[in-house]
């Protein structure tokens, strides 16, 4: 079953709900063009602009936000924020590349929408490199594999976060509370039940309340962080642990996997060009504020989540931890949406008891993420590893490669489909005209020097991502090995309270 058919299955979309693509051929006159507005009326499950931006913000603001102080600790109070801004710009640009190329192939193929793996498939088909062109399905499955690793990795991190923060709250009244692994098991049941929500529109209600909870919990965090901040000793300007910083920072920009599903689910997809930079601008500003102030406040004692540093036992601190735990539950549901689409797409349409199979798969996958979280219950290490291994591939390496395959090594695709891309909010960076079987640059649009710069830009982003992938993965694995050999479940960064007197640890 194709990705498009699977999306229709999951959202019960009307098979007749298709965009009119005739307006994108360059030989049509302006009087022949259809209206620019793309609106899908048939399906009540499509999301509004407001719901989409809430999903985008929620898809990026999660444990990564609270881990930014820990990330900046490894780069320095000066170098860290500079690198965060650079990575925010690059990641947002890569999201734009992905959306732009998805629209290009959608219009070329005259389909309503394409997901990330399908965009990668058609880009590989268009490559001039024989090895790539002859194996497009490998690249589709490569994206599927990393999407599964990334999104399920996020879900594993969320289990660790919820368990450790809730445990700190419970230890206020129950000093002998069990370890965070037991709390992960307690969390498993409600998340399994919530995982059966199948529509993003329903999740919009969770996103709305979670955004309110995020604002409230961040207010509580700042309530503890800001007082006495100016009296704190300034941390080192530059630190040398850049690979660890990279893994944690790229993890924070965790929304690449949900960009296309969000755009594809919109009633007015042409508005996504405004929603993406707006949402990512808000997210990046919050990253800098939390990252810088959190590191200055707690210095070298900062944990993988700043919530764990809040003073245990105080009502407002406990409320902040519980509120953000609810936020992370909502983030789990949004991130879980992508891998379950991929997995359910692999199940034969003709299979018996498909509903039962789907339900069983959801239970097993949620349980699997809980088990993985229990294996490495160190939030900072987990964030760094998932970010370096998979987030770097999806967010930094593959989007520029798709752009290169599509526009810098074109074979048979009619690039006049881009002639009117500005009508829909997509940059027309690669406008060429086709004469018979030969693609030639239009004299008035000849921008060879710009094309070279764009090519170099894509190569730079790809190499940058690969360096981060290798160095970040090695650094994260070293940290995990070290922390597992020096585990202390009563440590504050493991959900404890740093007290050893009355605690009875389970497991």
N, C-alpha and C positions, 0 to 999 in steps of 0.2 A: 504494500500500500504506500502511495506516495506521501510526502510530507504535507502537500496541499490537501489531500483527501483526509489525512489524519487530523489536520487542523479543523476541517469541516465537521468531522465526527465529534471532536471534543467540544466544539462550540455550537453545534447544531445549526450551522449556517446554511442558509438557503443556497442550493447549488446554482441558482440562477442569479445570485448576487455577484456580478462581475463588473469590473471597471470597463469603460469605453476607451479603447486604446487607439482608435483611429485618429485621434487628434495629434498623435506624436510623429506622424510621417511628414517629412519636410516638404513634400511636394504639394501639400494641401494649402490652400489659401486661408487667410484669416477668417473669411466669411464661412468657410466650411468647418471651422473648428467648433467642437462642442464646448460647453461651459467648463471652466477650469475646476470648478468645485467638484470634488469627489466625495459624495455622501452615500452611505449605505443605509437604506431605510428598512430593509426587510428584517434584519435580525435584532431583536431587542437586547441581546447580550453584548452588542458592541459597546465600547466604552467612550465616554465623553472626553473632551480635552482636559477637564479638571481631574477626572478619574485617572487619566493617563499620566498626568504630571505627578499625581499622588503615588501611582505605582512606580514611576521612575525614581522619585525621591526615596521611596521605601526600598526599592531594589538596590539602591546604592548606600543608603545610610543604615548601617547595621553594626555588627561587631567591628567592622573595619574602621568606622569613625572612632570608636572608643579605643581602638588599638593604635591610633595615630601618635599619641604621646610616646608610646613604647617604640614606635618606628623612628620618630624624631630623635629619641635618645641615642639610637645607633648611628645617626648621621650628624648630630650636633644642632644646636639651637639656631644657628645661622644657615648652615648648608641644608638642613632638613626641610625647612619651609620653602626654600628655593626649589629643591627637587620635587616637592609636592606640587608646586605650581606648574613646573615643567611637565610632570606626569599627568596632571589634570588636563592640560592643553592637548597633549599627545593622545590620551585616551578618548577625549571628546572628539577629536578629529578622526580617530579610527572608527568610532561609532558612526560618524557622518559618512565615512567611506563605505561602511557596511550597508547603511540605509540607501545610499546613492546607487551602489551597484545592485542591490536587491531590486530597486525600482527599474533599473535599466533592463535586467533580465526578465523581470515580470512583464514589461511592455514588449520586449522582443518576442517573448513566448506567448503573450496574450493570456496570461493567467492573473488571477486576482492578487496573489502575493506569493513570496518565496521565503522559506526560513533560511537560517544560517547555513546548514549543510547543503541545501540546494543551490544557494548562491555560490558556495565553494565548488560544487560539482560543475556548474556551467562555466565558471571562470577557468577551471582546469581544462575543460573541453576547448576553450578558446586559446589556450597557450600555444606558442610556437615550438615549445620543447616537446619532442615526441614522447618522452617518458611520462611527462605530466599529462599531455593530451590523450594518450592512450589508456590512462588509468584514472579517469575522473572519479570513479566510484570509491577509489582508495581515499581520495581527499574528502569526499563526503563522509565516509566512515571515520576519518581522522577527526573531523570537526565534531561528529557525534560522540566520539570517545572522550574528547577533551571537554565537551559540554557536560557529559555525564560526570567526569571527574571533578570539574569545577563546581557545578551546581550541587552535587552530592557532598563535595568537600565543604562547601558553605554550610550545608545542613549539618554535617558533623560538628563544625565549629559552633553552630548555634546550640547544639545539645550541651557542649562543654560550658558555654556561656550561661545558659539558663541554670544548669545544675550548680555551678559554682556560686552564682549570685544568690539564688534561692537558698542555698545551704548557709551562706553567711547570714542571711536574714533569720533563718530557723535557729541558728546557733545562738541568737540573742536570748531565746527562751529555752533552748535545749542544747546546752554545751556539749553533750555527748552525742550529737547528731551524727548519723552515718556519713560515710565518705561521699564525695561528689558522684561517684559511679552509681550509688544507690539512688541519688536524686535524678540521675539520667534515666534510670528505669521508671521512676515515678512520672517523669515528663513524657515518656514514650506513649502512654495510653491516650492522653488528650490530643497529642499531635497526630496519632494514627486516625482518630475520629475526624479531625479537621482536614486531613489530607484528602478526604473524599469530596471536598468542594472542587467542582470541575470548571467553573466559569470565573474569568477575571472580573466580570461585573459584580459577582457576589463578593469577591475578595476586596473590591473597592470599599465596601463598608468597613472591613477590617483595616484597610489602609487608612481610611479617614480617622478612625478612632486611634490607630497606632501613631499617626502623625501628631495627634493631640497629646498622646502619651509621650512621644518623643520630645515634644516641646517642653512638657512638664518635667520630664526626667533630666533633660539637659539644663533646665533652669535650676534644678536641685544640684546637679553637678557643679554648675558655675557658682552656686551659693557656697559650696565648700572650697572651690578652687580660687575664686577671686580674692577673698579676704587674706591680707598679708602677702599678696603676690609680689608687691614691690619690695618687700623686705627680704625676699628669698635671694640667695646667692645665684648669680647667673651661671647656668650650666656651660659646659665647653661649647665653643662656637662650632667646632668641627670634630667629628669622630670618624673612625676609620672603618666601621662595620657597615659599609654601604650595601653589601649583598643582603644582609638581614633586613636592612631598611627597605630595600627594593621589594622583597617578598611581601612584607607587611603593607607597604604603600600601594602596590598594585592590587593586592587583595581588597583594599578599601574601595577601589573603583570596580565594584563587583557586578555592575549592571549590564555588561556587554551581552550576556546571554539572554537578557529579557528585552533588549532594544527592539529587535524585529518582531517578536510576538506582541509587544505593546503597540508598535506602529501598525501591524497587520490587524489588530483588534479595534482600531479607532474608527469612529463614525466619520471623522473628517481627517484622513491621514495626511493631507497636505499641510495641516497645522503642526505636524511633528517637527518641522524645521525650526519653529519657534520654541516648542516645548523642550527639545533636547538641550540647546545651549542654556536656556533659562534654568532648567532643572539641574544640570551639571554645574552651572555657576553657583547656585545655592548650595549644592552639595560640597563643592570645593571650598567655599568660604567657611562653611561649618567645619570642614576638616582642619583648616589652618587655625581657626580659633581654638578648637578643642586640643589639637596637637601641641600648639605652642604653649598655651596656658597650663595644660596638664603636665607637661614635662617640667616647666619652671616650678610648678607647685610641689611636685613629688620627687623630682630629680631622679637619681639612680634607683630609687625604690619603686618606680612606676611599674605597674603590672601590665599584662597583655590586654586588659580592659581596665580603664580608669575607674569604673564603678567598684572594682575590688579594692581600690585604695580609699574609698569613702569610709569614714569612721563607722565601724560596726556598732550596733546597739542603739543608734539614734534613730528616732522615728522617721525623720525626713530622708536620711540616707537609705534606710530600709525601703521606704516608699519609692525612691528613685531606682533602686535595684529591681524592685518588683515591676514597676512601670516599664523599664527597659526590657525586662524579661518578656513581658507581653509583646513589646515591639518586635523582639527577635522571633517570637512564635509566628507573628504575621509575616516577617521576612522569610521564615522557613517555608510558609505556604506559597509565597510568590516564587522563590527560587526552586521549589519542588515542582512547579508547573512545567518547567522546561524539560527536565529529564524524564518525567512521566510521559510527556508527549512522545519523546524519542522511543521509549520502551514500548509503549502501547502501539506505536506505528509498526513495530516489528511483529506484532501478533496478527496472524492471518484473519482476514475479514470473515472467512468461512468457518473459522474455528467454533466448535460447540461451546456453549456456556461462556461467551466472551465477557459478559458482565461479571461473572464469578472470577474469571481469570484476571480481569482488570482490578477487581477488589483485592484479590490475593496478592497481586504484584505490589499494590500500594502498601499493604501491610508489611510485606517482606522488605521492601526498599526502605521504608521508614525505620524498621527494626535494624536493618543493616547499617544505616547511618548512626544509629544509637550505639551499636556495637563498636564501630570504628572510633567513635568519640571516646568510649570507655578505654580503648587501647592506648591512646595518647592524650590523657586529660590535662594537657598544658596548653592554655589558650594561645599564648604568644607563639609558641613553636608551631602549632597547627595552622595558625593564620599565615605565618611566614612560608610554610611548606606549600600550602594550597595556592597561595599567591604566586610563588616562584614557578611551580610545576605547571599549573594549568591556566591561571589567569593571564600570565604573560603571553602564552600562546594565543589565546582567544582575543585578548584585548590589544596586543601589540604586534604580534608576528603575522597572523593570518589576514587581517583586514588590508594592510598594504600589499600583501602578496596577491590578494584578490584583485586589487586595483591594477597591479602590474599585469597580471594575466589578461585582464579585460581591456586595458587601454594602451599598454605599452608593447604588447605583442599580439595585436589583433590578427585574426585569420579570416573568418568569413562573416563576422557579425556586422550588421548594418549600423554603423555609428551615427547615421542621420537620425536615429531614434533619440539622440541627445540634443538634436537641434533646438527643441523647444523645452528642454528640461527646466529652464529658468521659470517657465510657467508654473511649475509645480514645486518650486523652491529647491531645486537641486542645482548645484554649480555645474555649469556647462564647461568643464575644463578640457574636454576632449572632443571638440566639434570638428568633424571631417565630412567630406562628401564622397559619395560612391559613384563611380562611373564604370558600368558593366561589372567585371570581376576584379577591378583594381580599386583599391582605396587610396584616394589622393587627398592631400590637404587642400582645403578651400583657400584660395589666395587671400581673401579678406580675413580669414581666421587663422592664418599661418602663425603659429606661436612655437616654433621649434625650440627656442631657448627656454621657454616656459615649460614645455614638455620635458626637457632634460632636467630642469630643476625639480619638477614633480616626481620624475623617476628617481632622482637622487634622494629626495625627501622620503619616498617609500622605502628605498633601500636602507637609509639611515634608521628609520623606525624599526624595520625588521631586524637589523643587526643589533640595535639597542635592546630589543626584546630578547634576542637570543643570548646576548651576554648576561642579561638579568636572569634568564631562565637557568643557565648553567651555574653561575656563581651563587644565585639565591638558593637553588636547590641544595647545593653542597653545604652552604652555611646552615640551612634549616635542619638538614639531617644531622650535622654535627651537634647542633643545639639540642635536638631531640635525644640523641644518644647520651649526651651529658646529663640532661635533666631526668631521664629515666633512671639513670644510675645514682642520682642524688635526690630521689623523690621525697617530698615531705607534704603529705596531704593536709597538715595543719598550718602550712604556710599561707599567708594572706593571698598570694597570687594563685593558690590552688583552691580557693574557696574557704580557707580557714580564717582564724582570727588572731593567729600568732600566739595563742595561749596554749599551754601544754598541761595545765594542772588537772582539769576535770574531764578532758576530752577522751572519749572512748571511740576509737576509729574502727569502722567496719570495713571489711574487704582489705 
